Structures are given as C-alpha cells and as structure tokens.
Amino acid sequence: MQVSARSRRPDGRRVRGAQRRAELLRAALAVIERDGVAAISHRAVAARAGVSLASTTYHFATLDDLLVAALTGAAEDLTAELHERVTELGARPADELARLVEHLLVYRRGRTLAEYELYLLAARRPELREAAAAWLQPLTEIARTFTTNPQKASLLVAALDGLLLQSLVGARSFDQADFAALLSHLR
C-alpha cells in the first residue's frame, strides 16, 4: 500500500490545536503566578490567552482537566530542564542541581510558586495526584545520581521539596552551604 504525499503532511488543524493548547497552558500558569490557583477559571485563562471562552472549554472541558494538564506540563518542563543541565559536557550533577534550585527560587520564583500551588492542590484534589507524582519523577532521577539507595534518593527529593517550599514562603533563604551539607549526608 502506497501512502500519498498528502497523508504524510502534518495536519494543520492538529498543529494549530496543539499550539493553542500550549498557549492556554502558559496562560493558566500565568494566571496562577499572578493571582494564585484560586483565581483559575476558564474565563480567566481565556482572557489571559486572548482567546474565546469556547476555545478554552473545547481544549479543557473541566477545570480539573486544565489543572492536570498545567501540572503535567510543568513536570515535563522541569524534566527537560534537568536533563539539559545534567547532560552538559563536564557538568557535575550536584552543581547543576544547586544551580537549578537557585534558578527556580531567584530567576523564576513566580513560576515556581505557581507550580507548587498546583502541586499542593493535589492534597485536596485526587485528580491531580498522578500529575503531582510526575512532578517528583525528574527530581527522583537526579537524586539517584547521588546514591544507589532508593530510600536516600527519596529523602533527598523530600528535602529538596522542603527547601523549595521554605524558601518560597520566606521561612529561609536558599543557601549553597545547606545544599552541600544535604548532599554530603547521602554518601
């Protein structure tokens, strides 16, 4: 069976649909970053994206669909960023992880706060729990570069979460020395 040239071309509608969906997810995170997760609505996301309300509800029938997709997208972004940082030639995972944590807290603090609001919402909304688990996956993978002990890797992720949360709420500032001390306990 021969495939026609027409069937090999990407479907423009699907490409535009994927672009619109990504645009809506960026808008959702921007709404959360600006006003918190309580401000999220189809209408707020549509307004932020500059599209019709119908477009938002077409791509995300419920708010839970939108929130799950936003948290899943955030996890995928974190995975890609971590992977890029630790696969650089000559990069030391500990240094790159410390730089990433600093980057999350200093240069993109608002976005990190928005992502953590979504992450913590999983405690109240079971629909988000699978996406919240995906959020932990990239950190767990990098934790395994420091120790072969799965319990210690899990504890590193929990400690990183704690450091990030405490820094986000202003209870402590991120300190490279604290981070180095934490990693030294894993060896």
N, C-alpha and C positions, 0 to 999 in steps of 0.2 A: 504494500500500500504506500502510495506516494503522498507526502504531505505538501500541500500547496504553500506558496510563498506567503499568502495572506494569513494562513493559520499560524505561521511561525512568528509573525509580527506581534509585539505586545499589544494587548487590548487597551486602547487609550482610556476607555472608561474605567478599567480596573486600576490603571496607573493613577488617574486623577482621583479615584476613590481612595486609594492608599495615601496619596498626598493630602487629601482633605482630612482623612482620619488622623494622620500625624499632626497636621495643623491644629486639629481640635484637641489632641492630647497635650500639645505645647500650650495651648490656651488654657486648658484645665489646670495644668501645673502653675501657670502664671496667675490664675485667679487664686489658687491656694496660697501661692507665695505672697501675694499682695494682701489677701483678706482672710486666709485660713480656710480649712476644709469645710467649716460650717457655711461658708459663702458659696459653695459649689452648687450649681444648678445648670440645667440645660440652657436656660436663658442667659445666665452669666457667661458661660463658655461660648455660646453663640455670639454674644456681644463682643467678647474679647477677641474672638477669631474673625469678627466682621462678616459672619455668615448668617443665614436664616436659622431660626429655631428648628425648622423642619430638617435641615441638614444635620444638626446635632442629634436629634432624636432618630434620624434614619441610621446613623452610624452607631449610636449607643441608645438602645431602646429604654434602658433604665439608668438611673444614676449609679447603681452598683456596677453595671457594665462599664460605665465611664471610669469609675474609680479603680476597678480591677485593671482595666487597660492602662490607666495612668501609672499605677504602681508597677505593673509588669514592664511597661516601657522604661520606667526609672531603673528597675533592676537590670534590664538589658543594657541601658546606657552605662550603668556602673560596671557591669561585666566587661563591656568593650573598653572602657577607660582603664580598668585594672589590667586587662590583658595587654593593652597597648603599652602601659607603663612597665610591666614586669617582663615583657619580651624584648625590650630595647636592648641592643647590644651592650653588654657590660653592666647592665642595671643590676643593682643589688635589691632584692625584694624588700628588705627591711627599710632601706632608704626610700624606695618608691612608695611603699605603703605609708610611711610617715609623711612624705610629700603629698600624697593623695588626701590623707586625713586633713592636713593643713589647708590644702586647696578647697576641700569640702566645707571647712569651717570659716575660711577667710574670704576666698575669692568667689565662692558661690554659696554663701551662707543661706540666703533666702531660698534658693532651690533645695538645698539640703534640708532646711526646716520644713518646706512643703512636702518633700518625700517622706520625712519622718512622721509628719502628721498623718499621711496616708498609711504608712507602716503601722503606726499605733492604732489607727482606726480598726485594724484587723482584730483587736481585742474585743471590740463591740460588734463587728460585722463579720460573721463567719465566711461570707462570700469573698472576703479579701485575704483569708488566711493562706491560701495556696500561693497567691502573689507575694505575700509577706515572706513566705518561706523561700521563694525565688530571690527575694531581695538579699537574703543571707547567703545564698549559694556562692557568689563571687568572693565574698569575704572568707567563706569557709575554704574555698580552693586555695586562696593565697595563704591562709593560716597553715595549710598542710605543707607549705614550703618551709615552715619553721620547725615543724615537729611531725614525726610519724605517728604520734599518739593521738588518736581521734578525739579523746576527751580533752586533751590540752588544746587542740585546734578549735574545738567548740568553745572552750573557755576564753580563748583569745578573741573570738568573734563576739562573745558576750561582753568582754571587757572593752572592745572597740565600740560596741553599741553604747555602753555606759559612758565612755569618754566623749563620744559624739553628743549624746543627749545632755550630759552635764555641761558641756561647752555651749551647746545651743541655748540652754536656759540661763546661762551666765553663772552657773554654780562653780565653774572652774574654767581656767583658760587652758588651751592646748599647750602642752609643754613637751618638747622633743625628749627631754631627760626622762619624763614619766613614761613616755612611749618606749624608750630604750630599756628602761627598767622592766616594763611589762614583758617585752620580748626576751629579756635575759632569764626570766622565770620559766620560759618554755623549754629551754635547752637542757 
